Amino acid sequence: MQEYIIFAGETYTIEWYHSDRGKSQPLTFYNSLDQKDKLQFLKLVKMIGDNGQIRNKEKFRYEGDKIYAFKPKPNRFLCFFTVGSRIVITNAFTKKPINCPSKKS
């Protein structure tokens, strides 16, 4: 059986969402990242798992409708809090930079 727990901390257990067939989009995305990007994400997971919060809104933020986002730039990992002191990561993606129109003189 596939293991979906990312980290079991003192305050929260963080895990990957998975379908009944064992598919996990955020885990597949995570596995495609390079070591540096994986480490950035895991540092945030450990911080919230052990401390119960991440105060830096540039790294973890409420997005609305009970959805939160881990934000290790340039990636995003969407999640929600659930019973039993669990956080479930549901989706992950790379945020594309916003292209600002250049000013013409």
Helices and strands as residue ranges (DSSP letters): E 5-8, E 13-16, H 25-32, H 35-51, E 60-64, E 67-70, E 75-82, E 86-94
